[in-house]
Amino acid sequence: MSEQKIVTIVCEAAEAFASSTKVGATDAARLSRLVTAQFDRLADVDQLRVAGILARAPELPDAILDHLVGVPAMVIAPFAALSPALGDERLLELVERHGAGPVSRAIARRTPISRTVSDALRTLCDPATDRALELRQRPLPGIRQTAIPALMFAALDTGTEQRLIGYLTEGDYGLFETALADRLGLAIASARAICDDPMSRNFLYAMRLAGFSLKGASDVFEALHPSSRFDERIATEFARAYRLVDDAAAAQKVERWRLEDAASRARTADNTDARIVPTGSRAVIR
């Protein structure tokens, strides 16, 4: 059987399981056998795809969770950020196994998160994980997670938003890029590429999914594009474009960037310097 055929079979089975409202013991056992037998044979990018599908399932068989806990950090991190099937015991196991890094930051972005897990993350004494905990927000009322695939839209509170904008006004662009990367679950290089092109639709998508208000996004735009302060038409056009951003489209775009970042890490020996420029960028303010 070809590798692509295996990918198709596993993905279809995972999709059927995750989307089903009535899952029986037979279905769970069948998926468990398939995932535990085939998951490690998949390429990293296909493992991410399968894990992303499984992350939508409210519950998962223990055999699948046992297997996923042991996969590399780049694969389990997005799953750890999103899966409702992971209880505190599993999350604590992930923290102990992987320590400070992408998995701890992913867990820190979960909504909600228990005090037990939060305390365990704090004991890592990792600035990036602590920052991710500080940036956590509750989802906006009335917005369902299922409406935005694999991402939870959350508004920044005023204090957090102003602190992030303050990084830019104080000239600490690197700290802002790091905070944005943590907020969206992206590589630093991707966050930097977004900030380097504030006139693009990608920038609008990133600001929306990061939870910036119109005023906050406008302030970030102005800090990154100082000349806009002297042209009222640019500010007006930015505000118009930001109001028209579709949340679901923005979430799908950010999810694609995450997958691209993961694929780059799989291809590159040095996974800290891999630069992936988010695709589909096009100017929206002229």
ChimeraX attribute file (.defattr): number of C-alpha atoms within 10 A of each C-alpha:
attribute: neighborCount
match mode: 1-to-1
recipient: residues
	/A:1	5
	/A:2	6
	/A:3	12
	/A:4	12
	/A:5	10
	/A:6	16
	/A:7	20
	/A:8	13
	/A:9	14
	/A:10	21
	/A:11	21
	/A:12	14
	/A:13	19
	/A:14	24
	/A:15	17
	/A:16	17
	/A:17	23
	/A:18	18
	/A:19	14
	/A:20	11
	/A:21	10
	/A:22	7
	/A:23	14
	/A:24	10
	/A:25	8
	/A:26	9
	/A:27	14
	/A:28	18
	/A:29	13
	/A:30	11
	/A:31	20
	/A:32	19
	/A:33	12
	/A:34	17
	/A:35	20
	/A:36	16
	/A:37	11
	/A:38	15
	/A:39	21
	/A:40	13
	/A:41	14
	/A:42	16
	/A:43	15
	/A:44	20
	/A:45	20
	/A:46	20
	/A:47	23
	/A:48	22
	/A:49	16
	/A:50	24
	/A:51	22
	/A:52	25
	/A:53	23
	/A:54	26
	/A:55	23
	/A:56	23
	/A:57	20
	/A:58	14
	/A:59	18
	/A:60	21
	/A:61	14
	/A:62	12
	/A:63	15
	/A:64	19
	/A:65	16
	/A:66	12
	/A:67	15
	/A:68	22
	/A:69	21
	/A:70	14
	/A:71	14
	/A:72	12
	/A:73	19
	/A:74	20
	/A:75	26
	/A:76	21
	/A:77	24
	/A:78	26
	/A:79	27
	/A:80	29
	/A:81	25
	/A:82	23
	/A:83	22
	/A:84	18
	/A:85	19
	/A:86	20
	/A:87	13
	/A:88	14
	/A:89	10
	/A:90	16
	/A:91	22
	/A:92	19
	/A:93	13
	/A:94	22
	/A:95	19
	/A:96	14
	/A:97	13
	/A:98	17
	/A:99	17
	/A:100	19
	/A:101	16
	/A:102	24
	/A:103	26
	/A:104	31
	/A:105	28
	/A:106	23
	/A:107	28
	/A:108	27
	/A:109	26
	/A:110	20
	/A:111	16
	/A:112	13
	/A:113	16
	/A:114	11
	/A:115	10
	/A:116	12
	/A:117	18
	/A:118	17
	/A:119	10
	/A:120	16
	/A:121	24
	/A:122	16
	/A:123	11
	/A:124	16
	/A:125	11
	/A:126	15
	/A:127	12
	/A:128	18
	/A:129	25
	/A:130	18
	/A:131	17
	/A:132	23
	/A:133	23
	/A:134	12
	/A:135	20
	/A:136	20
	/A:137	19
	/A:138	14
	/A:139	17
	/A:140	13
	/A:141	8
	/A:142	6
	/A:143	12
	/A:144	12
	/A:145	14
	/A:146	11
	/A:147	13
	/A:148	17
	/A:149	17
	/A:150	21
	/A:151	21
	/A:152	25
	/A:153	25
	/A:154	20
	/A:155	20
	/A:156	21
	/A:157	15
	/A:158	11
	/A:159	9
	/A:160	16
	/A:161	20
	/A:162	15
	/A:163	12
	/A:164	22
	/A:165	20
	/A:166	17
	/A:167	18
	/A:168	19
	/A:169	15
	/A:170	9
	/A:171	11
	/A:172	13
	/A:173	19
	/A:174	14
	/A:175	13
	/A:176	21
	/A:177	23
	/A:178	19
	/A:179	21
	/A:180	25
	/A:181	21
	/A:182	25
	/A:183	23
	/A:184	24
	/A:185	26
	/A:186	23
	/A:187	27
	/A:188	22
	/A:189	20
	/A:190	23
	/A:191	28
	/A:192	21
	/A:193	17
	/A:194	25
	/A:195	23
	/A:196	13
	/A:197	17
	/A:198	22
	/A:199	21
	/A:200	18
	/A:201	21
	/A:202	24
	/A:203	25
	/A:204	26
	/A:205	22
	/A:206	23
	/A:207	25
	/A:208	23
	/A:209	21
	/A:210	24
	/A:211	21
	/A:212	24
	/A:213	18
	/A:214	16
	/A:215	11
	/A:216	18
	/A:217	23
	/A:218	19
	/A:219	21
	/A:220	25
	/A:221	23
	/A:222	20
	/A:223	21
	/A:224	18
	/A:225	15
	/A:226	11
	/A:227	10
	/A:228	15
	/A:229	14
	/A:230	10
	/A:231	9
	/A:232	10
	/A:233	13
	/A:234	17
	/A:235	18
	/A:236	13
	/A:237	14
	/A:238	24
	/A:239	15
	/A:240	13
	/A:241	14
	/A:242	21
	/A:243	13
	/A:244	10
	/A:245	14
	/A:246	12
	/A:247	15
	/A:248	17
	/A:249	13
	/A:250	23
	/A:251	23
	/A:252	16
	/A:253	18
	/A:254	22
	/A:255	21
	/A:256	14
	/A:257	22
	/A:258	21
	/A:259	20
	/A:260	20
	/A:261	26
	/A:262	23
	/A:263	18
	/A:264	18
	/A:265	21
	/A:266	16
	/A:267	13
	/A:268	12
	/A:269	10
	/A:270	10
	/A:271	14
	/A:272	11
	/A:273	12
	/A:274	18
	/A:275	17
	/A:276	22
	/A:277	16
	/A:278	20
	/A:279	11
	/A:280	9
	/A:281	14
	/A:282	12
	/A:283	12
	/A:284	16
	/A:285	16
	/A:286	9
